[in-house]
Amino acid sequence: MTESIAPPTAKTETRTTRDLAKVAVSGWLGTAMEFMDFQLYSLAAAIVFNKIFFPDVSPVIGLIAAMATYGVGYVARLVGAVYFGRMGDRIGRKKVLFITIALMGASTTLIGVLPTYAMVGIWAPILLVVLRLIQGFGAGAEIAGATVMLAEYAPARRRGLISSLVCLGTNSGTLAASALWAILVAVLSEDQLLTWGWRLPFLASFLLMIFAVWIRRSLKESPVFEQREDVVDGVALAKSDLAAEANSANEADQPKHKPQSTSTIEAALHQRKGKSFLIALGLRFGQAGNSGLIQTFLIGYLATVLLMNKSVGTTAIMIGSIIGFATIPLIGVLGDRFGRRPLYIILSSVTAVFAIPMMLMVTSGNPTLVTIAVVAGLNLGVLSLFSMESVTMAEFFGARTRFTQLALAKEIGGILATAIGPILAATLTAVTGHWWPLAAMLIGYSLITLISAAVGPEVRGRDLVRLEDAA
């Protein structure tokens, strides 16, 4: 089948459904690898790294130190978002996606061959931090780049469905990492796990990296990037060059006869930046904030505060993630049918209304009710919004700065909401001794997204070649 995906122009060749399939598989693999890498590390940090890399301190301090090495990855993600985002907007999406997947895969694999503290002393945790920084540096632009690439390839009428495929990678990676560690913990003795078993998941990720790199080597560049009016010979012109080009065109032509390319460039040059970014950041807050509370804090809250079996929360997340394989593409289809804005408003409103009933079910102590509450909250307030986010953010930003702005909105929103949220939730529940702060935070995050969607424009089907932002 050779259906045309992007109409050919003087600057780009026709894309086929086979090209689209390659990009879809590439995006799914990259996102799966990103989330598998981080989940592998987070589980290793919680289970074994305090004993392997920080054995000369108390168990509590060792756990804190291990988690701190996990946290440095998020700092590196923000730096990577800026660096690779700007690179992707200037020289193309394909080149950046090849670099990011190679950085993530290589650093994760190398963690599996690191010497322990018993072998090289303080150099062991130092090398661990270095690899975490490299891993986070690449990951900071991976999901943003995959999102941009897939959205720019997809036909406008199916853009929501096709872009949602990136989100399926998050479920795949998280489930794969959790399954690997569950098998290791169940099969190996503690001595085997600490001696060599902990290395296996990191070394196994090498196979996924090889496949992902092979796929990305054969990708064609984004048709949108090639059609951009500000791209010459595969490189975007600097702002000063664009301004000079627009001025020379104005002098050569009467205003009423301006070429379309000149008016397009002028629109991008003169637009005030910031509004679209702030709206996108608000949309991100709901998904990231709810994720931090439901997928991270609530699991610990069930075990430590409500004294429920640890398996209740983790099983609920696993069930919710499996159901998410149907939820994510369904929301993508609905977004294509009814628009991005109505779906965002409905989903954030329902999540806000469900927050109190959800917490009443969670605190009931009934494992069945707890599972239903977590599964529903995960699919409504996290995965559904994630599906919408993948296409909406790409449509919000102009082609000239799409990669950079999308990466920054994702990473800044994620750091502020996901990192700070669980800490604030822990503080508030400890001070009040009650569950209502969790419900209030879920409502607050959802209202931020609701307001952002209400003030933002509808962007379904927007021409992604346009250089200016939607708002």
C-alpha positions in Angstrom: 0.0 0.0 0.0 1.5 3.4 -1.0 -1.1 5.9 0.1 0.3 9.4 0.1 0.7 10.8 3.6 2.1 14.2 2.9 1.4 16.0 -0.4 4.6 16.4 -2.4 6.0 19.9 -3.0 9.1 21.4 -4.5 10.8 20.8 -1.1 9.7 17.3 -0.1 9.0 13.9 -1.6 5.8 11.9 -1.1 5.5 10.0 2.2 3.8 6.6 2.1 1.9 4.6 4.7 5.1 2.4 5.1 7.0 5.6 6.1 4.3 6.4 8.6 4.4 2.9 10.0 8.2 3.2 10.5 7.8 6.5 12.3 5.0 5.0 14.5 7.1 2.0 15.5 10.1 4.3 16.1 8.1 6.6 18.3 6.6 3.7 20.3 9.9 2.0 20.7 11.7 5.2 21.8 9.0 6.1 24.4 8.9 2.5 25.6 12.7 2.6 26.0 12.6 5.9 27.8 10.0 4.8 30.4 11.5 1.3 30.7 14.9 2.9 31.5 13.6 5.2 34.1 11.4 2.5 35.7 14.3 0.1 35.7 16.4 2.6 37.5 13.7 3.7 40.0 13.0 0.1 41.0 16.7 -0.6 41.3 17.2 2.5 43.4 14.4 1.4 45.7 15.5 -2.3 45.9 19.3 -2.7 45.6 21.3 0.4 44.7 21.6 1.6 48.3 23.4 -1.7 49.2 25.5 -1.8 46.0 26.6 1.8 45.6 26.2 3.3 49.2 27.0 0.4 51.6 29.0 2.5 54.1 26.0 4.5 55.3 22.8 3.6 57.1 20.1 2.0 55.1 17.9 5.1 55.2 20.7 7.4 54.1 21.6 4.9 51.4 18.1 4.9 50.1 18.0 8.7 50.1 21.3 8.8 48.2 20.1 6.2 45.6 16.9 8.2 45.1 19.0 11.4 44.7 20.8 9.8 41.8 17.4 9.1 40.3 16.4 12.7 40.7 19.5 14.1 38.9 18.1 12.6 35.8 15.2 15.0 35.8 17.6 18.0 36.0 19.4 16.6 33.0 16.1 16.1 31.2 15.4 19.9 31.3 18.9 20.6 29.8 18.3 18.0 27.1 15.0 19.5 26.3 16.5 22.9 25.5 19.6 21.6 23.7 18.0 18.9 21.5 14.8 20.9 21.1 16.6 23.8 19.5 18.7 21.3 17.4 15.6 19.6 16.2 14.0 22.8 15.1 17.1 23.9 13.3 18.5 20.8 11.6 15.6 18.4 11.6 13.7 15.9 13.8 15.3 12.7 12.4 18.9 13.5 13.4 18.0 14.4 16.9 15.8 11.3 17.4 18.8 9.1 16.4 21.1 10.8 18.9 18.6 10.7 21.8 17.8 7.0 21.4 21.6 6.2 21.2 22.3 8.2 24.4 19.5 6.7 26.4 20.3 3.1 25.3 24.1 3.3 25.7 23.9 4.9 29.2 21.3 2.4 30.4 23.4 -0.6 29.1 26.5 0.8 30.7 24.8 1.0 34.1 24.6 -2.8 33.8 28.4 -3.1 33.7 29.3 -0.6 36.4 31.7 -1.6 39.1 30.2 -1.6 42.6 31.4 0.3 45.6 33.2 -2.8 46.9 35.3 -2.8 43.7 36.2 0.9 43.2 34.9 2.8 46.2 33.6 6.3 45.7 34.0 6.1 41.9 31.1 3.7 41.7 28.4 6.2 42.7 30.2 9.0 40.8 30.0 6.9 37.6 26.4 6.0 38.3 25.5 9.7 38.5 27.4 10.5 35.3 25.4 7.8 33.4 22.1 9.0 34.9 22.9 12.5 33.7 23.6 11.2 30.2 20.5 9.1 30.3 18.3 12.1 31.4 20.0 14.4 28.8 18.9 12.2 26.0 15.4 11.4 27.5 14.6 15.1 27.8 13.8 15.4 24.1 12.9 11.8 23.3 9.2 11.8 23.9 8.8 15.4 22.6 10.7 14.5 19.4 8.7 11.3 18.9 5.5 13.3 19.4 6.5 16.0 17.0 7.7 13.5 14.3 4.5 11.4 14.5 2.1 14.4 14.5 3.9 15.9 11.5 3.7 12.7 9.6 0.1 11.9 10.4 -2.8 12.8 8.1 -4.8 15.6 9.8 -8.0 13.6 10.0 -6.3 10.8 12.0 -3.7 12.8 13.8 -5.1 12.3 17.3 -5.2 8.5 16.9 -1.8 8.2 15.3 -0.1 10.6 17.7 -1.6 8.6 20.7 0.6 5.7 19.7 3.5 7.4 21.4 1.7 7.2 24.7 1.3 3.4 24.3 5.1 3.2 24.7 4.8 4.6 28.2 2.6 1.6 29.3 4.8 -0.9 27.4 8.0 0.4 29.0 6.6 0.6 32.5 5.0 -2.9 32.4 8.2 -4.4 30.8 10.4 -3.0 33.5 8.1 -3.9 36.3 7.7 -7.5 35.0 11.5 -7.9 34.7 12.1 -6.8 38.3 9.2 -8.9 39.5 10.7 -12.0 37.9 14.2 -11.3 39.3 12.9 -10.7 42.8 10.8 -13.9 42.7 13.4 -16.2 41.1 16.8 -15.1 42.6 18.0 -15.1 46.1 19.0 -11.8 47.7 22.7 -12.7 47.3 22.3 -13.5 43.6 20.3 -10.3 43.1 23.0 -8.2 44.7 25.9 -10.0 43.1 24.8 -10.1 39.4 21.0 -10.3 39.1 20.5 -6.5 39.2 22.6 -6.1 36.0 20.4 -8.2 33.8 17.6 -5.7 33.2 20.0 -3.0 32.2 22.0 -5.3 29.9 18.7 -6.6 28.3 17.8 -3.0 27.3 20.7 -3.2 24.8 18.7 -5.4 22.5 15.8 -2.9 22.4 18.3 -0.1 21.7 19.8 -1.9 18.7 16.3 -2.4 17.2 15.3 1.2 17.8 18.5 2.6 16.3 18.1 0.3 13.3 14.6 1.6 12.7 15.6 5.2 13.1 18.5 5.0 10.6 16.0 4.3 7.8 13.5 7.1 8.7 12.8 9.9 6.3 12.8 13.5 7.7 9.5 15.0 8.8 7.6 16.3 5.7 6.6 19.4 7.7 10.2 20.3 8.5 11.1 20.0 4.8 8.1 22.1 3.7 8.9 24.9 6.2 9.4 28.3 4.5 12.3 29.1 6.8 14.3 26.0 5.9 17.0 26.2 3.2 19.2 23.2 2.3 18.0 21.3 5.4 18.8 24.0 7.9 16.5 26.6 9.4 17.4 30.2 8.7 18.4 32.4 11.7 15.9 35.1 12.7 18.1 37.9 11.4 18.2 36.1 8.0 14.4 35.7 8.0 14.0 39.4 8.7 16.3 40.4 5.9 14.5 38.1 3.5 11.1 39.5 4.5 12.4 43.1 4.1 13.9 42.5 0.7 10.6 40.9 -0.5 8.6 43.9 0.8 10.9 46.2 -1.2 10.6 44.2 -4.3 6.8 43.7 -4.3 3.7 45.8 -3.7 2.0 44.9 -0.4 -1.0 43.5 -2.1 1.1 41.2 -4.2 3.3 39.8 -1.4 4.1 36.1 -1.9 2.5 33.7 0.5 5.9 32.6 1.9 6.8 36.2 2.8 3.5 36.8 4.7 4.0 33.4 6.5 7.5 34.4 7.6 6.4 37.8 8.7 3.6 36.3 10.8 6.1 34.1 12.6 8.5 37.0 13.1 6.0 39.4 14.5 3.9 37.1 16.7 4.2 37.6 20.5 5.5 34.4 22.0 4.4 32.9 25.3 0.6 32.5 25.3 0.6 29.1 23.6 3.4 27.9 25.9 1.6 28.9 29.1 -1.6 27.2 27.9 0.3 24.1 27.0 2.0 24.2 30.4 -1.4 24.3 32.1 -2.6 21.4 30.0 0.5 19.5 31.1 -0.1 20.2 34.8 -3.3 18.1 35.0 -1.7 15.0 33.5 1.7 15.2 35.2 0.2 16.3 38.6 -2.4 13.5 38.6 0.3 11.0 37.5 2.6 11.9 40.4 -0.3 11.6 42.9 -1.9 8.4 41.6 1.0 6.4 40.2 3.6 7.5 42.8 2.3 8.9 46.1 -0.9 6.9 46.4 0.9 3.6 46.1 3.0 4.5 49.2 0.0 6.0 51.0 -1.9 2.7 50.7 0.9 0.7 52.2 2.3 3.1 54.9 -0.7 5.1 56.0 -3.7 2.8 55.3 -1.5 -0.3 56.1 -2.8 -2.3 53.1 -0.9 -5.0 51.4 1.8 -3.6 49.1 0.5 -5.7 46.2 -2.9 -3.9 46.2 -1.6 -0.6 44.8 0.9 -2.1 42.4 -1.7 -4.6 41.0 -4.2 -1.7 40.5 -1.6 0.3 38.5 -0.8 -2.7 36.4 -4.4 -3.4 35.6 -5.0 0.3 34.9 -2.0 0.3 32.5 -3.2 -2.7 30.6 -6.7 -1.1 30.2 -4.8 2.0 29.0 -3.9 0.1 25.8 -7.6 0.6 24.9 -8.2 3.9 26.6 -5.3 5.8 24.9 -6.2 5.1 21.2 -10.0 5.5 22.0 -9.4 9.1 23.3 -7.3 9.8 20.2 -10.2 8.8 18.0 -12.6 10.9 20.0 -10.3 13.8 19.8 -10.2 13.5 16.0 -14.0 13.3 15.9 -15.1 16.0 18.4 -12.0 18.2 18.8 -9.2 18.6 21.3 -10.8 21.3 23.4 -14.1 19.6 24.2 -12.3 16.4 25.2 -9.9 18.2 27.5 -12.8 20.1 29.2 -14.8 16.9 29.7 -11.9 14.8 31.0 -10.6 17.4 33.4 -14.1 18.1 34.7 -14.9 14.4 35.3 -11.6 13.9 37.0 -12.2 16.8 39.3 -15.7 15.5 40.2 -14.4 12.0 40.7 -11.6 13.1 43.1 -13.6 12.9 46.3 -15.5 9.6 45.5 -12.1 8.2 44.5 -10.5 9.0 47.8 -13.5 7.6 49.7 -13.1 4.4 47.8 -9.3 4.3 48.4 -9.7 4.9 52.2 -12.5 2.3 52.5 -9.9 -0.4 53.1 -11.7 -2.7 50.6 -9.1 -4.0 48.0 -11.7 -4.3 45.3 -12.9 -0.7 45.7 -9.3 0.5 46.0 -8.5 -1.2 42.7 -11.5 0.2 40.9 -10.7 3.7 42.2 -7.0 3.6 41.1 -7.8 2.1 37.7 -10.5 4.7 37.0 -8.4 7.6 38.2 -5.4 6.4 36.2 -7.3 6.1 33.0 -9.4 9.3 33.4 -6.9 11.7 34.9 -3.6 10.5 33.5 -3.7 8.2 30.4 -6.6 10.0 28.7 -5.0 13.4 29.2 -1.7 12.0 28.0 -3.3 10.8 24.8 -4.8 14.3 24.2 -1.5 16.0 25.2 0.5 14.1 22.5 -1.4 15.7 19.6 -2.7 19.0 21.1 0.7 20.3 22.1 2.1 19.6 18.6 -0.8 21.5 17.1 -0.5 24.4 19.5 3.1 25.4 18.5 4.3 26.7 15.2 6.7 24.6 13.1 9.7 26.9 13.7 9.9 26.3 17.5 7.6 23.3 17.9 10.2 20.8 19.1 11.7 23.2 21.7 8.5 24.6 23.1 6.9 21.1 23.3 9.9 19.6 25.1 10.1 22.5 27.6 6.4 22.4 28.3 6.6 18.7 29.0 9.7 18.8 31.2 8.9 22.0 33.2 5.3 20.8 33.8 6.6 17.4 34.7 9.2 18.6 37.1 6.9 21.1 38.9 3.9 18.9 39.1 5.3 15.4 39.3 8.3 16.2 41.5 6.7 18.7 43.9 3.3 17.1 44.0 4.1 13.9 46.0 6.3 15.9 48.4 3.4 18.4 49.0 0.9 15.6 49.3 3.1 13.8 51.9 3.5 17.0 53.9 -0.2 17.9 53.9 -1.5 14.4 54.8 1.1 14.2 57.6 0.0 17.6 59.0 -3.8 17.0 58.7 -3.9 13.3 59.2 -6.6 13.1 56.6 -7.1 12.2 52.9 -8.8 15.5 51.8 -5.5 17.2 50.7 -5.1 14.5 48.1 -8.6 15.1 46.7 -8.0 18.8 46.8 -4.7 18.5 44.8 -6.4 16.3 42.2 -9.2 18.8 41.9 -6.6 21.7 41.7 -4.5 20.0 39.0 -7.7 19.2 37.0 -9.0 22.8 37.3 -5.7 24.2 36.0 -6.1 21.9 32.9 -9.8 22.8 32.6 -9.1 26.6 32.6 -6.2 26.2 30.2 -8.4 24.3 27.8 -11.2 26.8 28.1 -9.0 29.8 27.3 -7.1 28.0 24.5 -8.2 27.7 20.9 -9.4 24.6 19.1 -6.5 23.2 17.2 -7.8 20.0 15.6 -6.6 19.7 12.1 -4.4 22.8 12.2 -1.8 23.2 9.4 1.4 22.1 11.1 3.6 23.8 8.4 2.6 27.2 9.7 5.5 28.9 11.5 3.5 30.8 14.1 1.8 29.5 17.3 -1.9 28.9 17.5 -2.4 31.5 20.3 
